[in-house]
Every structure is written in C-alpha cells, then in structure tokens.
Amino acid sequence: MKKRIGIIGGGIIGTATAYFLSKYPDAEITLFEKSSIGSGTTAKSAATFCLIDDSVSHEFWSVRLFGFNFYTRLENQFPGSTGFEKTGTLTICPYREYELYVKQAISLTLASDYKAEYWTDAERIHKIIPDINLDGVLGAGWCPDDGFFDATMTANTLARICREAGVKIYTETKVTQICTSGSKVTGLETTKGHFDFDVVVDASGPWARHVAQLVGVKLPIWHTKAEVFILEPTEKLGYNFPVLKYPRFYARKDKDNVFICKSHQSMDLNNPMHAGFWDPDLLPMTGGTDPYFWDFLTEQLMDVYPRLLESSIVNEWVGYRAEPPDFLPVLGPTPVEGYILAAGAGGNGVIEAPTIGRDLASFIMEGNKSWYLDRLPLSRLDNLKYDDTGRLISKPEIVIK
C-alpha cells in the first residue's frame, strides 16, 4: 500500500521535498500551493548561493555543499533551469571573528574541490570591485565558483520533474483545515475539496505559524523583513559585479543594476521594526520598505561603498522571512502524528531546501532520522518564555557565527 503524503506550499522547500519523495515508488504525493509555484517567499529571494559567506554556520557545511552541488547538477542536466549566474563571491572581513569564519569557509571550500582564496592585498580586492572602500578592512575572501540562482525558476523546474514522476500538484489551492483523528493527521480540507493523507508536510514558509495552529501546534516563528532595493548607478559600474557580502548586508547584480538587502541574522526579534507577526497575504508586489532600512543602508554604504549612493532606486520590495529564535529551521515530527515540519528556514531556504527535502523524504518513507533532523527538532524550543505581547523573555543561544 502506498503512503499518501500531502505537502503544503509550492516554494523551493515544498518542491524540493516533493522531488525527493518522488524517488520512492511507494509514495503517493500531492502538493498544494495557494498561489503559483515558486511564489511567496521563494519569489522574494536573492537566491545567492555562496560557499564562503556567513549565512549558514560551519556546523552545517554539508548542508550548504549538498545544496550547491544539487543545483549545479540540475543546471548542468537542464541548462537554464535554475537561472544560475556564476559571478563569484567577495566576502569583506571588517573584524577578526568574521575573518576567522571566512578563512575556515575557504578551507572547507578548497577541501570540497572548489576554488577560494583569502586576500589582504587591497590591489587584488580592487580588481574585483575597484571603488570599494577598504579602510579598516582586514581582508576579503574570494570564491569564483559562487553566484546566485533564480529560486522561482528552480522551484518550477522541480515541480515539472515531479509532475513527470506522477506527483499531483494543485495551484491556486488553499488549505483550510488539517483533519485529524485523535492526535493523528488524516487529511486536508482545501478550496478544491477533501484529500485523505497519512502524512502532511508543512512547507508553507511565513504562513507556517498559522498553519501549525490548525492542529494546535505552537510554532515559535517570527517574521522578519527581507527589504530590498534595486539600485541603478548613475554611471555604469564598468565591471562584473559579484555577490558582495558584509556581516550586516549583501548585494548582487540584477541585470545591469544592483540588488541590495539587509542580512537576516542582523535582525533583532525583540525589535518591532525588525520582527513581528504579519500577514504574508497582505504583502505588496513592490514597495513596502521601511524608512529605517534606507537609513541603515545609507549609513552602511557611506562607509564601505559610497559610489552606490550615486544611484536611482528603480525598484523596491519587501518579503517576510520565517525566523525561529535561533535562526535555524524547525524540521521533522511534531506532537501530532503525521504532521511534519519543514519550516523556519528564514533567509536560507534556497541553501537548505535540498537537504531538508532529502532528509524528510528518508524520514517519512524509511523512518531514518538524519543528524540534521535530530539537530533541529521543534522540541529544542520548548523552554522559550514570552511576555503578554508575544515578545521573547528568554531564548536559546544563537550559534550562527
């Protein structure tokens, strides 16, 4: 008898999970997306994938490496399917702890048969970005193999492969209820009818907190804002713009312009300007950025890259990241049997999606709980305390860097 699995969410994590589940002949998979495949948070993603940045701690190096290899193999198999642009990554190190982190990343990258270097020579750094200010900078890491993907394109490629493998995909379909008997999942009610399932995977991104409430699971996930400006320099830069990483913000090319965003790990979950509980359905397609973000960005660029201040804003938008208090995903089983979490990847969904999908598929179909799932269960957040407004009183130590 086949195991019936429903997946809520057609973003990069939902489609990756469906992809790996489709490798099992005894899995019957149905995916529900309330809008279109690769919309929502996936569509509002920088999709940078860098071997030497700080987005995922070195504890999770294998997660980063597996994801990078997975996407590049997909691109090689189906050229253009992921929208990969190989721009290289320049990671600027303004202080000692960050420098040590980047140097270790370079060692891991080299050990994985990719290229990377650490430079302290300003002339070498300026060959990549000639007009960057290096005052007070200790050095920079450079990886020419890095770049960025198109997350929506990648999700649609995975969805196409899944359909060919027999996965049923319903778009423009909202899940309205998770059906249970006792403390076990039995199916889903949707705007296109009722479906019976043995397992439901919640890959709903910033909607996950609300979805979990449908089965009485308290999911300690906040929203932080991925606020983005697309800048058009007054004069063409005249060089190939890489992925540029600083501890507090990052940038990459956007055709002939520059995409720039605040790093998600610099957010404070107790600061109402940074974090809250917002309705992702009310997100505008463009606009919606906060004045504080432009002030923050202006201050950063004034110090490190003043030329970019000589730009026009040609577009701006905001997306919501789903962030647990330790900025790590929440994965695997819950107190409700059959309700499985693939939530809280925050700004790292593109990086983590292949490993999440692979490991959840193995857990659901074979009962194998990987070290990754074992490291990131919901239960690790059981001892959090909140005030009456939902703000954290105590939180686990963040171990990102």
VEXVEXLUM-580412 format. One line per 4 residues: number of its first residue (from 1); their letters; for each residue x, z, y of C-alpha. Coordinates in nm, 2 decimals, padded with zeros to 4 digits, m for minus. Last residue first. Example, Ala and Ser with C-alpha at 12.3 -4.5 7.8 and 13.67 -1.06 7.14 Angstrom:
// VEXVEXLUM-580412
2) SA) 01.37 00.71 m00.11 ~ 01.23 00.78 m00.45;
//
This chain:
// VEXVEXLUM-580412
401) KIVI) 02.88 01.37 03.25 ~ 02.53 01.36 03.11 ~ 02.51 01.72 02.98 ~ 02.23 01.86 03.18;
397) EPKS) 02.18 02.23 03.10 ~ 01.83 02.31 02.99 ~ 01.57 02.40 03.25 ~ 01.43 02.71 03.40;
393) ILRG) 01.18 02.75 03.68 ~ 01.07 02.39 03.67 ~ 00.80 02.28 03.90 ~ 00.44 02.24 03.76;
389) TDDY) 00.27 02.37 04.07 ~ 00.19 02.71 03.92 ~ 00.56 02.77 03.82 ~ 00.72 02.63 03.51;
385) KLND) 00.92 02.76 03.22 ~ 01.11 02.55 02.96 ~ 01.16 02.71 02.62 ~ 01.02 02.43 02.40;
381) LRSL) 01.24 02.15 02.54 ~ 01.46 02.11 02.23 ~ 01.14 02.09 02.03 ~ 01.07 01.74 02.15;
377) PLRD) 01.35 01.62 01.94 ~ 01.67 01.46 02.08 ~ 01.97 01.55 01.86 ~ 01.79 01.50 01.53;
373) LYWS) 01.66 01.16 01.64 ~ 02.02 01.06 01.73 ~ 02.17 01.21 01.41 ~ 01.93 00.99 01.22;
369) KNGE) 01.61 01.12 01.05 ~ 01.55 00.91 00.73 ~ 01.19 00.93 00.61 ~ 01.21 00.57 00.48;
365) MIFS) 00.94 00.38 00.67 ~ 00.88 00.60 00.98 ~ 01.24 00.74 01.00 ~ 01.41 00.40 00.95;
361) ALDR) 01.18 00.24 01.21 ~ 01.24 00.53 01.45 ~ 01.62 00.48 01.41 ~ 01.62 00.10 01.47;
357) GITP) 01.37 00.11 01.76 ~ 01.55 00.40 01.94 ~ 01.89 00.24 01.88 ~ 01.77 m00.10 02.02;
353) AEIV) 01.59 00.07 02.31 ~ 01.88 00.29 02.44 ~ 02.05 00.06 02.68 ~ 01.73 m00.11 02.81;
349) GNGG) 01.56 00.23 02.85 ~ 01.84 00.39 03.04 ~ 01.67 00.46 03.37 ~ 01.43 00.71 03.22;
345) AGAA) 01.44 00.70 02.84 ~ 01.17 00.96 02.84 ~ 00.96 00.85 02.54 ~ 00.97 00.71 02.19;
341) LIYG) 00.75 00.98 02.05 ~ 00.58 00.97 01.71 ~ 00.22 01.08 01.64 ~ 00.19 01.07 01.26;
337) EVPT) 00.14 01.44 01.22 ~ 00.05 01.62 01.55 ~ 00.32 01.88 01.61 ~ 00.55 01.60 01.72;
333) PGLV) 00.78 01.36 01.53 ~ 01.06 01.14 01.68 ~ 01.23 01.10 02.01 ~ 01.24 01.26 02.36;
329) PLFD) 01.49 01.07 02.57 ~ 01.77 01.24 02.78 ~ 01.76 01.32 03.15 ~ 01.79 01.69 03.07;
325) PPEA) 01.46 01.77 03.25 ~ 01.28 01.48 03.08 ~ 01.26 01.17 03.30 ~ 01.01 00.89 03.29;
321) RYGV) 01.13 00.64 03.55 ~ 00.88 00.51 03.81 ~ 00.93 00.17 03.98 ~ 00.97 00.10 04.35;
317) WENV) 01.00 m00.23 04.53 ~ 01.19 m00.40 04.81 ~ 01.25 m00.76 04.90 ~ 01.44 m00.98 05.15;
313) ISSE) 01.61 m00.68 05.33 ~ 01.85 m00.85 05.57 ~ 02.22 m00.77 05.56 ~ 02.50 m00.65 05.77;
309) LLRP) 02.47 m00.31 05.60 ~ 02.64 m00.48 05.30 ~ 02.96 m00.51 05.50 ~ 02.98 m00.14 05.53;
305) YVDM) 03.07 m00.09 05.16 ~ 03.20 00.26 05.09 ~ 03.13 00.50 05.38 ~ 02.86 00.32 05.57;
301) LQET) 02.72 00.21 05.24 ~ 02.65 00.56 05.12 ~ 02.50 00.67 05.46 ~ 02.28 00.36 05.47;
297) LFDW) 02.17 00.42 05.11 ~ 02.06 00.77 05.18 ~ 01.87 00.67 05.50 ~ 01.71 00.38 05.31;
293) FYPD) 01.60 00.62 05.04 ~ 01.47 00.88 05.28 ~ 01.23 00.62 05.43 ~ 01.05 00.59 05.09;
289) TGGT) 01.01 00.26 04.90 ~ 00.65 00.14 04.84 ~ 00.72 m00.23 04.88 ~ 00.65 m00.49 04.62;
285) MPLL) 00.43 m00.50 04.31 ~ 00.26 m00.19 04.42 ~ 00.24 00.11 04.18 ~ m00.11 00.25 04.15;
281) DPDW) m00.12 00.22 03.77 ~ 00.20 00.43 03.75 ~ 00.00 00.73 03.87 ~ 00.24 01.00 04.00;
277) FGAH) 00.37 01.33 03.86 ~ 00.67 01.43 04.08 ~ 01.03 01.36 04.15 ~ 01.27 01.26 04.42;
273) MPNN) 01.09 01.34 04.74 ~ 00.92 01.64 04.57 ~ 01.27 01.79 04.50 ~ 01.25 02.00 04.18;
269) LDMS) 01.34 01.71 03.95 ~ 01.65 01.64 04.16 ~ 01.76 01.28 04.12 ~ 02.13 01.19 04.10;
265) QHSK) 02.09 01.10 03.74 ~ 01.86 00.81 03.82 ~ 02.12 00.63 04.02 ~ 01.99 00.50 04.36;
261) CIFV) 01.94 00.12 04.37 ~ 02.09 m00.20 04.50 ~ 02.02 m00.57 04.42 ~ 02.25 m00.80 04.62;
257) NDKD) 02.16 m01.16 04.71 ~ 02.27 m01.51 04.59 ~ 02.09 m01.48 04.26 ~ 02.04 m01.10 04.24;
253) KRAY) 02.39 m00.97 04.21 ~ 02.45 m00.61 04.11 ~ 02.44 m00.27 04.27 ~ 02.47 00.10 04.18;
249) FRPY) 02.41 00.44 04.34 ~ 02.52 00.80 04.32 ~ 02.83 00.80 04.10 ~ 02.94 00.46 04.21;
245) KLVP) 02.89 00.14 04.00 ~ 02.92 m00.22 04.11 ~ 02.79 m00.49 03.87 ~ 03.00 m00.78 03.98;
241) FNYG) 02.95 m01.01 04.28 ~ 03.12 m01.35 04.25 ~ 03.29 m01.42 04.58 ~ 03.22 m01.57 04.91;
237) LKET) 02.99 m01.30 05.03 ~ 02.75 m01.54 05.21 ~ 02.71 m01.44 05.57 ~ 02.42 m01.22 05.70;
233) PELI) 02.41 m01.06 05.35 ~ 02.07 m01.08 05.18 ~ 01.98 m00.74 05.04 ~ 01.73 m00.67 04.76;
229) FVEA) 01.63 m00.31 04.79 ~ 01.53 m00.09 04.50 ~ 01.37 00.25 04.46 ~ 01.36 00.36 04.10;
225) KTHW) 01.15 00.67 04.17 ~ 01.15 00.97 03.94 ~ 00.85 01.06 03.73 ~ 00.86 01.39 03.53;
221) IPLK) 00.84 01.44 03.16 ~ 00.77 01.77 02.99 ~ 00.53 01.64 02.72 ~ 00.26 01.88 02.63;
217) VGVL) 00.09 01.75 02.32 ~ m00.29 01.79 02.31 ~ m00.36 01.46 02.13 ~ m00.48 01.27 02.44;
213) QAVH) m00.23 01.47 02.65 ~ 00.05 01.27 02.49 ~ m00.09 00.96 02.65 ~ m00.08 01.12 03.00;
209) RAWP) 00.29 01.23 02.97 ~ 00.37 00.89 02.81 ~ 00.24 00.68 03.10 ~ 00.59 00.65 03.25;
205) GSAD) 00.71 00.48 02.94 ~ 00.43 00.40 02.69 ~ 00.64 00.39 02.38 ~ 00.41 00.63 02.19;
201) VVVD) 00.44 00.54 01.82 ~ 00.12 00.59 01.62 ~ 00.14 00.64 01.24 ~ m00.12 00.61 00.96;
197) FDFH) m00.34 00.38 01.16 ~ m00.70 00.27 01.18 ~ m00.80 00.05 01.48 ~ m01.11 00.07 01.70;
193) GKTT) m01.21 m00.19 01.96 ~ m01.06 m00.42 02.22 ~ m01.06 m00.16 02.50 ~ m00.88 00.06 02.26;
189) ELGT) m00.96 00.35 02.03 ~ m00.66 00.44 01.81 ~ m00.61 00.56 01.46 ~ m00.59 00.84 01.20;
185) VKSG) m00.34 01.08 01.35 ~ m00.31 01.42 01.18 ~ m00.38 01.77 01.31 ~ m00.73 01.80 01.18;
181) STCI) m00.85 01.44 01.17 ~ m00.71 01.25 01.47 ~ m00.80 00.95 01.69 ~ m00.58 00.86 01.99;
177) QTVK) m00.81 00.76 02.27 ~ m00.83 00.50 02.55 ~ m00.55 00.26 02.45 ~ m00.56 m00.03 02.70;
173) TETY) m00.55 m00.39 02.60 ~ m00.44 m00.66 02.83 ~ m00.20 m00.76 02.55 ~ m00.27 m00.72 02.18;
169) IKVG) 00.02 m00.80 01.95 ~ m00.01 m00.83 01.57 ~ 00.32 m00.83 01.39 ~ 00.35 m01.10 01.13;
165) AERC) 00.72 m01.19 01.14 ~ 00.66 m01.48 01.38 ~ 00.47 m01.23 01.61 ~ 00.77 m01.00 01.60;
161) IRAL) 01.02 m01.28 01.69 ~ 00.79 m01.36 01.99 ~ 00.77 m01.00 02.09 ~ 01.15 m00.96 02.08;
157) TNAT) 01.18 m01.27 02.31 ~ 00.92 m01.13 02.54 ~ 01.10 m00.79 02.56 ~ 01.43 m00.98 02.64;
153) MTAD) 01.27 m01.19 02.92 ~ 01.12 m00.87 03.07 ~ 01.46 m00.69 03.05 ~ 01.66 m00.97 03.21;
149) FFGD) 02.01 m00.87 03.12 ~ 02.31 m00.75 03.31 ~ 02.69 m00.77 03.30 ~ 02.98 m00.64 03.11;
145) DPCW) 03.26 m00.83 02.94 ~ 03.50 m00.82 03.24 ~ 03.53 m00.44 03.23 ~ 03.70 m00.29 03.53;
141) GAGL) 03.75 00.08 03.60 ~ 03.84 00.19 03.95 ~ 04.10 00.41 04.12 ~ 04.14 00.74 04.31;
137) VGDL) 03.92 00.64 04.61 ~ 03.98 00.84 04.93 ~ 03.97 00.52 05.14 ~ 03.88 00.23 04.91;
133) NIDP) 03.64 00.05 05.14 ~ 03.50 m00.27 04.98 ~ 03.57 m00.60 05.15 ~ 03.76 m00.79 04.89;
129) IIKH) 03.54 m00.71 04.59 ~ 03.70 m00.83 04.27 ~ 04.04 m00.92 04.41 ~ 04.01 m00.60 04.62;
125) IREA) 04.04 m00.39 04.31 ~ 04.37 m00.55 04.22 ~ 04.50 m00.51 04.58 ~ 04.40 m00.14 04.58;
121) DTWY) 04.63 m00.06 04.29 ~ 04.48 00.23 04.10 ~ 04.34 00.02 03.83 ~ 04.19 00.12 03.49;
117) EAKY) 04.13 m00.17 03.25 ~ 03.87 m00.29 03.00 ~ 03.83 m00.56 02.74 ~ 03.61 m00.53 02.43;
113) DSAL) 03.73 m00.47 02.08 ~ 03.55 m00.14 02.02 ~ 03.87 00.06 02.06 ~ 03.91 m00.10 02.40;
109) TLSI) 03.57 00.01 02.51 ~ 03.62 00.36 02.39 ~ 03.95 00.39 02.58 ~ 03.78 00.24 02.89;
105) AQKV) 03.50 00.50 02.86 ~ 03.76 00.77 02.84 ~ 03.92 00.64 03.16 ~ 03.57 00.63 03.33;
101) YLEY) 03.50 01.00 03.24 ~ 03.84 01.11 03.36 ~ 03.79 00.92 03.69 ~ 03.45 01.08 03.74;
97) ERYP) 03.60 01.43 03.70 ~ 03.88 01.35 03.94 ~ 03.68 01.22 04.24 ~ 03.60 00.89 04.41;
93) CITL) 03.61 00.67 04.10 ~ 03.46 00.32 04.15 ~ 03.32 00.14 03.85 ~ 03.36 m00.24 03.87;
89) TGTK) 03.15 m00.41 03.60 ~ 03.19 m00.77 03.48 ~ 02.95 m01.05 03.58 ~ 02.83 m01.18 03.24;
85) EFGT) 02.47 m01.28 03.32 ~ 02.23 m01.22 03.02 ~ 01.89 m01.37 03.06 ~ 01.79 m01.23 02.72;
81) SGPF) 01.66 m01.55 02.55 ~ 01.88 m01.79 02.74 ~ 02.06 m01.89 02.43 ~ 01.88 m01.78 02.11;
77) QNEL) 02.13 m01.67 01.85 ~ 02.40 m01.60 02.10 ~ 02.16 m01.41 02.33 ~ 02.03 m01.21 02.04;
73) RTYF) 02.39 m01.13 01.94 ~ 02.46 m01.02 02.30 ~ 02.15 m00.80 02.29 ~ 02.23 m00.62 01.97;
69) NFGF) 02.60 m00.58 02.06 ~ 02.52 m00.41 02.38 ~ 02.26 m00.19 02.22 ~ 02.49 m00.09 01.93;
65) LRVS) 02.77 m00.01 02.18 ~ 02.55 00.21 02.41 ~ 02.40 00.40 02.11 ~ 02.75 00.44 01.95;
61) WFEH) 02.87 00.59 02.28 ~ 02.60 00.86 02.28 ~ 02.83 01.16 02.31 ~ 03.02 00.95 02.57;
57) SVSD) 02.73 01.02 02.81 ~ 02.49 00.74 02.90 ~ 02.45 00.61 03.26 ~ 02.82 00.68 03.35;
53) DILC) 02.96 00.32 03.36 ~ 03.22 00.17 03.13 ~ 03.04 m00.03 02.87 ~ 02.79 m00.17 03.12;
49) FTAA) 02.44 m00.30 03.06 ~ 02.26 m00.35 03.38 ~ 01.88 m00.40 03.32 ~ 01.80 m00.35 03.69;
45) SKAT) 01.46 m00.26 03.58 ~ 01.12 m00.30 03.73 ~ 00.98 m00.54 03.47 ~ 01.06 m00.28 03.20;
41) TGSG) 00.88 m00.01 03.40 ~ 00.55 m00.20 03.39 ~ 00.56 m00.55 03.25 ~ 00.77 m00.66 02.95;
37) ISSK) 00.47 m00.79 02.75 ~ 00.16 m00.82 02.97 ~ m00.09 m00.55 03.08 ~ m00.23 m00.26 02.87;
33) EFLT) 00.01 m00.34 02.58 ~ m00.09 m00.27 02.23 ~ 00.13 m00.33 01.92 ~ 00.01 m00.36 01.57;
29) IEAD) 00.24 m00.33 01.27 ~ 00.17 m00.34 00.89 ~ 00.49 m00.21 00.73 ~ 00.55 m00.28 00.36;
25) PYKS) 00.78 m00.58 00.42 ~ 01.01 m00.37 00.64 ~ 01.21 m00.59 00.89 ~ 00.90 m00.58 01.12;
21) LFYA) 00.97 m00.22 01.19 ~ 01.29 m00.32 01.36 ~ 01.12 m00.57 01.59 ~ 00.82 m00.34 01.66;
17) TATG) 01.06 m00.07 01.78 ~ 01.24 m00.32 02.00 ~ 00.90 m00.43 02.14 ~ 00.79 m00.08 02.22;
13) IIGG) 01.13 00.01 02.38 ~ 01.16 m00.30 02.60 ~ 00.80 m00.28 02.72 ~ 00.49 m00.35 02.51;
9) GIIG) 00.35 00.00 02.50 ~ 00.15 00.19 02.24 ~ 00.27 00.10 01.89 ~ 00.03 00.13 01.59;
5) IRKK) 00.16 00.16 01.24 ~ m00.02 00.10 00.91 ~ 00.19 00.17 00.61 ~ 00.13 m00.09 00.34;
1) M) 00.00 00.00 00.00;
//
